[in-house]
Amino acid sequence: MPMTERDRLALLRDALAKRILVLDGAMGTMIQQHRLEEADFRGERFRDWPRDLKGNNDLLSLTQPDIIAGIHRQYLDAGADLIETNTFNSNRISLADYGQEDLARELNEAGARLARAAADAVTALTPEKPRFVAGAIGPTNRTASLSPDVGDPGFRNISFDELAEAYRVAAEGLIDGGCDVILVETVFDTLNAKAALFALDELFEERGIHLPVMVSGTITDLSGRNLSGQTVEALWNSVRHARPLSIGLNCALGATEMRPHIAELARVADTFVCAYPNAGLPNEFGAYDETPEMTAAHLREWAQSSLVNIVGGCCGTTPDHIAAVAAAVAGLPPRRPPELARALRLSGLEAFTLPT
């Protein structure tokens, strides 16, 4: 009998209580290694599509499913407990660049089914170590908080309602495809993330379910703030009402630069902390030079310092990085979320706490 949503959630929470879980690495980095051309992205179905499709990595879940499934399997074999769906840009807003807005729901469901099948196949081999699927929802290529026109600071090219609807369609596909968790990731604008959380809350209520939600922000430079200007504590205060399974950071920074911000989240967040940094900062050619051993050494130190519950890799990381990370954190105890005193916690660009 297949596991229910409740069964998988219980297994996930049990695993998080016992050990540090390992998330997978970069999908885009692995896709690039296949050196695909325009015809590969198009496949037979989109052979006559009127726009260029090369670069639409999410489309490969339909046109090159064996490649995507193979990448999932590589990360699982490397030791990943959670794998992300190939759906980072599978929303109507981002897909408009290719004229494929109407594929949003289909791409999310297809991406989730590929990841689900891979995770279930490996779980069947090692049932004592179940694998899980995180449905990836990226930030879109629009920002609700900032104007794209420096001459008109009040202008917005996207609304909260438009974002929420796009996220809702994506989430419907991810849920129907069999995800265990929804991962709202690479949050550069907190208002975008709040639109995603709003959409998820409405969808869960309508369907009578509640999947765990992970939220992962991104610090856009060494200032310690996201693009909309918030510190990590302010970001946490902004999304804490949704009671996410985890809060964390990914992308933009390597582990060296990310560590102080993860330490801050570990201090203020009374939930699990997830971190998946890039393989260092990009070099002058846009490549990443940090070796698996270097990344693993950083994340082992984070684990030894009780900062993390879930670790993985973002841009530039490969199955070799994830294998090294999995070995580095094996046997180390997970961080225990703190019990925080009751207080009024607010957020603007900075966090504000008023004890009660």
C-alpha positions as CSV (number, residue, x, y, z in Angstrom):
1,M,0.0,0.0,0.0
2,P,1.5,3.4,-1.0
3,M,2.3,5.8,1.8
4,T,-0.1,8.6,2.5
5,E,0.8,12.3,2.9
6,R,0.5,11.8,6.7
7,D,2.8,8.8,6.7
8,R,5.5,10.6,4.8
9,L,5.2,13.7,7.0
10,A,5.7,11.6,10.1
11,L,8.8,9.9,8.6
12,L,10.2,13.3,7.6
13,R,9.7,14.8,11.1
14,D,11.2,11.7,12.6
15,A,14.2,11.9,10.4
16,L,14.8,15.6,11.2
17,A,14.6,14.8,14.9
18,K,17.3,12.2,14.6
19,R,19.9,13.5,12.1
20,I,21.0,16.2,9.8
21,L,19.3,15.7,6.4
22,V,21.0,16.2,3.1
23,L,19.4,18.2,0.3
24,D,20.5,17.7,-3.3
25,G,22.8,20.0,-5.3
26,A,22.4,22.2,-8.4
27,M,20.1,21.0,-11.2
28,G,21.3,23.6,-13.7
29,T,24.9,22.8,-13.2
30,M,24.2,19.1,-14.1
31,I,22.1,20.0,-17.1
32,Q,24.9,22.1,-18.5
33,Q,27.2,19.1,-18.4
34,H,24.9,17.5,-21.1
35,R,25.7,20.3,-23.5
36,L,22.1,20.3,-24.9
37,E,21.3,22.2,-28.1
38,E,18.1,23.9,-29.2
39,A,16.7,20.7,-30.7
40,D,17.2,18.9,-27.5
41,F,15.1,21.4,-25.6
42,R,12.4,21.3,-28.2
43,G,12.0,17.6,-28.6
44,E,9.3,16.4,-31.0
45,R,6.4,18.1,-29.2
46,F,7.9,21.6,-29.5
47,R,9.7,21.2,-32.7
48,D,7.9,24.1,-34.4
49,W,7.6,26.4,-31.4
50,P,7.9,30.0,-32.6
51,R,10.4,31.1,-29.9
52,D,13.9,29.9,-28.9
53,L,13.6,27.3,-26.1
54,K,17.3,26.6,-25.2
55,G,17.8,27.6,-21.6
56,N,14.3,26.6,-20.5
57,N,15.6,23.9,-18.2
58,D,12.2,23.1,-16.7
59,L,10.9,22.1,-20.1
60,L,13.3,19.2,-20.1
61,S,11.0,17.4,-17.7
62,L,8.8,17.0,-20.8
63,T,11.2,16.8,-23.6
64,Q,14.2,15.0,-22.0
65,P,12.7,13.3,-18.9
66,D,15.4,10.6,-18.8
67,I,18.1,13.3,-18.3
68,I,16.2,14.9,-15.4
69,A,15.4,11.5,-13.8
70,G,19.1,10.6,-14.2
71,I,20.2,13.7,-12.4
72,H,17.8,13.0,-9.5
73,R,19.2,9.5,-9.3
74,Q,22.8,10.7,-9.2
75,Y,22.0,13.0,-6.2
76,L,20.1,10.2,-4.4
77,D,22.9,7.8,-5.0
78,A,25.3,10.4,-3.6
79,G,23.3,10.4,-0.3
80,A,20.6,13.1,-0.7
81,D,17.6,12.6,1.6
82,L,15.6,15.3,-0.2
83,I,15.6,16.1,-3.9
84,E,14.2,19.2,-5.5
85,T,11.9,19.1,-8.5
86,N,13.1,20.6,-11.7
87,T,10.5,23.4,-11.5
88,F,12.4,26.5,-10.3
89,N,11.0,28.6,-13.2
90,S,7.8,26.7,-13.8
91,N,5.4,29.6,-13.2
92,R,3.4,31.6,-15.7
93,I,5.5,34.7,-15.0
94,S,8.9,33.2,-15.8
95,L,7.6,31.0,-18.6
96,A,6.3,34.1,-20.4
97,D,9.9,34.6,-21.6
98,Y,9.3,31.5,-23.8
99,G,5.6,32.0,-24.6
100,Q,4.8,28.9,-22.5
101,E,2.7,30.3,-19.7
102,D,0.0,27.7,-20.2
103,L,2.5,24.9,-19.5
104,A,3.0,26.0,-15.9
105,R,0.8,23.4,-14.2
106,E,1.9,20.6,-16.5
107,L,5.6,21.3,-15.9
108,N,5.2,21.2,-12.2
109,E,3.3,18.0,-12.2
110,A,5.7,16.4,-14.6
111,G,8.7,17.6,-12.6
112,A,7.2,16.3,-9.4
113,R,6.4,12.9,-10.9
114,L,9.9,12.4,-12.1
115,A,11.4,13.3,-8.7
116,R,8.8,11.1,-6.9
117,A,9.6,8.1,-9.0
118,A,13.3,8.5,-8.4
119,A,12.9,9.0,-4.6
120,D,10.5,6.0,-4.3
121,A,12.9,3.7,-6.3
122,V,15.8,4.5,-4.0
123,T,13.6,4.3,-0.9
124,A,12.6,0.8,-2.0
125,L,16.2,-0.3,-1.9
126,T,16.9,1.2,1.5
127,P,13.5,1.4,3.3
128,E,15.2,2.3,6.6
129,K,16.2,5.6,5.0
130,P,13.2,7.1,3.2
131,R,13.8,9.8,0.6
132,F,11.6,12.8,0.1
133,V,10.6,15.2,-2.7
134,A,10.7,19.0,-2.2
135,G,8.6,20.9,-4.8
136,A,10.7,23.8,-5.8
137,I,9.0,27.2,-6.3
138,G,11.4,29.9,-7.4
139,P,10.9,33.6,-7.0
140,T,9.9,34.5,-10.6
141,N,11.7,37.2,-12.5
142,R,9.6,40.0,-11.1
143,T,9.7,41.8,-7.7
144,A,6.6,43.1,-5.9
145,S,8.5,45.4,-3.6
146,L,10.7,47.4,-6.0
147,S,10.2,49.4,-9.1
148,P,12.1,48.3,-12.2
149,D,12.1,51.9,-13.3
150,V,14.6,54.1,-11.4
151,G,12.8,57.1,-12.7
152,D,9.5,56.0,-11.2
153,P,9.9,54.4,-7.7
154,G,6.2,53.9,-7.3
155,F,5.8,51.7,-10.4
156,R,5.4,47.9,-10.2
157,N,5.4,45.5,-13.0
158,I,3.7,42.7,-11.0
159,S,1.0,42.7,-8.3
160,F,0.6,40.6,-5.2
161,D,-2.5,38.9,-6.6
162,E,-0.8,38.0,-9.9
163,L,2.1,36.5,-8.0
164,A,-0.2,34.5,-5.7
165,E,-2.2,33.1,-8.7
166,A,1.1,32.1,-10.4
167,Y,2.3,30.3,-7.3
168,R,-1.0,28.6,-6.8
169,V,-1.0,27.1,-10.2
170,A,2.5,25.9,-9.7
171,A,1.7,24.4,-6.3
172,E,-1.4,22.5,-7.7
173,G,0.9,20.7,-10.1
174,L,3.5,19.9,-7.5
175,I,0.9,18.5,-5.1
176,D,-0.7,16.4,-7.8
177,G,2.7,15.1,-8.8
178,G,3.4,13.8,-5.3
179,C,5.6,16.2,-3.5
180,D,6.2,15.8,0.2
181,V,7.2,19.4,0.9
182,I,6.8,22.7,-0.9
183,L,10.1,24.7,-1.0
184,V,9.7,28.4,-1.5
185,E,13.3,29.2,-2.4
186,T,15.8,31.9,-3.4
187,V,13.6,34.5,-1.8
188,F,15.1,37.9,-2.9
189,D,11.8,39.8,-2.2
190,T,10.0,38.9,1.0
191,L,6.7,40.2,-0.5
192,N,7.0,37.6,-3.3
193,A,7.4,35.0,-0.6
194,K,4.4,36.2,1.3
195,A,2.3,35.9,-1.9
196,A,3.5,32.3,-2.2
197,L,2.7,31.5,1.4
198,F,-0.8,33.1,1.0
199,A,-1.5,31.0,-2.1
200,L,-0.3,27.8,-0.4
201,D,-2.5,28.5,2.6
202,E,-5.6,29.0,0.5
203,L,-4.9,25.9,-1.6
204,F,-4.3,23.7,1.4
205,E,-7.5,24.9,3.0
206,E,-9.5,24.2,-0.2
207,R,-8.0,20.7,-0.5
208,G,-8.2,19.8,3.1
209,I,-4.5,19.0,3.3
210,H,-1.4,20.7,4.7
211,L,2.0,19.9,3.3
212,P,5.1,21.1,5.1
213,V,6.5,24.3,3.7
214,M,10.2,25.3,3.6
215,V,11.3,28.9,3.0
216,S,14.8,29.7,1.8
217,G,15.9,33.3,1.3
218,T,18.9,34.6,-0.6
219,I,21.3,37.3,0.6
220,T,22.2,39.3,-2.6
221,D,25.5,40.7,-1.4
222,L,27.8,40.9,1.6
223,S,25.5,43.4,3.4
224,G,23.5,40.6,4.9
225,R,20.2,41.7,3.3
226,N,17.9,40.4,0.6
227,L,17.1,42.5,-2.5
228,S,14.1,44.0,-0.8
229,G,16.4,45.2,2.0
230,Q,15.6,42.9,4.9
231,T,18.0,41.3,7.3
232,V,17.7,37.5,7.9
233,E,16.0,38.1,11.3
234,A,13.5,40.4,9.7
235,L,12.8,37.9,6.9
236,W,12.1,35.3,9.6
237,N,9.7,37.5,11.4
238,S,8.0,38.2,8.1
239,V,7.2,34.5,7.4
240,R,7.1,33.0,10.9
241,H,3.3,33.2,10.9
242,A,3.2,30.5,8.3
243,R,5.0,28.1,10.7
244,P,7.4,26.7,8.0
245,L,9.1,23.4,8.5
246,S,12.3,25.2,7.9
247,I,13.8,28.6,7.3
248,G,17.2,29.0,5.6
249,L,19.3,30.5,2.9
250,N,20.6,29.4,-0.5
251,C,22.3,30.8,-3.6
252,A,24.2,34.1,-4.1
253,L,26.9,33.3,-1.5
254,G,29.4,30.6,-0.8
255,A,29.6,28.9,2.6
256,T,32.2,31.3,3.9
257,E,30.1,34.4,3.3
258,M,26.8,32.7,4.3
259,R,27.9,31.4,7.7
260,P,27.2,34.5,9.8
261,H,23.7,34.7,8.4
262,I,23.0,31.1,9.0
263,A,24.3,31.5,12.6
264,E,21.8,34.4,13.0
265,L,18.9,32.3,11.7
266,A,19.9,29.5,14.0
267,R,19.7,31.9,17.0
268,V,16.4,33.4,16.2
269,A,14.3,30.7,14.5
270,D,12.3,28.3,16.5
271,T,12.1,25.9,13.6
272,F,14.5,23.8,11.6
273,V,17.3,25.6,9.7
274,C,18.2,24.7,6.1
275,A,21.3,25.9,4.3
276,Y,22.5,25.2,0.7
277,P,25.2,27.6,-0.4
278,N,26.9,27.9,-3.8
279,A,30.2,26.2,-4.4
280,G,32.0,29.4,-3.5
281,L,31.6,32.6,-5.3
282,P,31.7,32.6,-9.2
283,N,35.0,33.3,-10.8
284,E,35.6,35.7,-13.7
285,F,34.2,33.1,-16.1
286,G,31.0,32.5,-14.1
287,A,32.2,29.1,-12.9
288,Y,32.5,27.8,-9.4
289,D,35.9,26.7,-8.1
290,E,35.1,25.3,-4.6
291,T,35.8,21.6,-4.5
292,P,33.5,19.0,-2.8
293,E,36.0,18.7,0.0
294,M,36.0,22.4,0.6
295,T,32.2,22.7,0.7
296,A,32.0,19.6,2.9
297,A,34.5,21.0,5.4
298,H,32.4,24.2,5.8
299,L,29.1,22.4,6.3
300,R,30.7,20.0,8.7
301,E,31.8,22.9,10.9
302,W,28.3,24.3,10.7
303,A,26.9,21.0,11.9
304,Q,29.5,20.8,14.7
305,S,28.4,24.3,15.8
306,S,24.7,23.2,16.0
307,L,23.6,25.6,13.3
308,V,21.8,23.4,10.8
309,N,19.2,20.6,10.3
310,I,19.3,20.4,6.5
311,V,22.3,21.0,4.3
312,G,22.9,20.8,0.6
313,G,24.3,22.7,-2.3
314,C,23.2,25.4,-4.8
315,C,24.9,26.8,-7.9
316,G,28.0,24.9,-8.9
317,T,27.5,21.9,-6.7
318,T,27.4,18.4,-8.1
319,P,26.7,14.9,-6.9
320,D,30.4,14.8,-5.8
321,H,29.7,17.8,-3.6
322,I,26.6,16.2,-2.1
323,A,28.4,12.9,-1.5
324,A,31.2,14.8,0.4
325,V,28.7,16.8,2.4
326,A,26.7,13.7,3.3
327,A,29.8,11.9,4.6
328,A,30.9,15.1,6.5
329,V,27.7,15.4,8.5
330,A,27.0,11.7,9.0
331,G,26.6,10.9,12.7
332,L,26.6,14.5,13.8
333,P,23.6,15.6,15.9
334,P,21.0,17.9,14.3
335,R,20.5,21.4,15.7
336,R,17.7,21.6,18.3
337,P,15.4,24.6,17.6
338,P,15.4,26.9,20.6
339,E,12.4,27.6,22.8
340,L,12.0,31.3,22.6
341,A,10.4,33.6,25.1
342,R,7.0,34.9,24.2
343,A,7.4,38.4,22.5
344,L,6.0,40.7,20.0
345,R,8.2,40.3,16.9
346,L,7.9,42.7,14.1
347,S,9.7,43.3,10.8
348,G,10.5,46.2,8.5
349,L,13.9,46.2,7.0
350,E,15.2,45.4,10.5
351,A,13.6,43.1,13.1
352,F,12.1,44.5,16.3
353,T,11.4,42.4,19.3
354,L,9.3,43.7,22.3
355,P,9.2,41.2,25.2
356,T,5.8,40.7,26.8
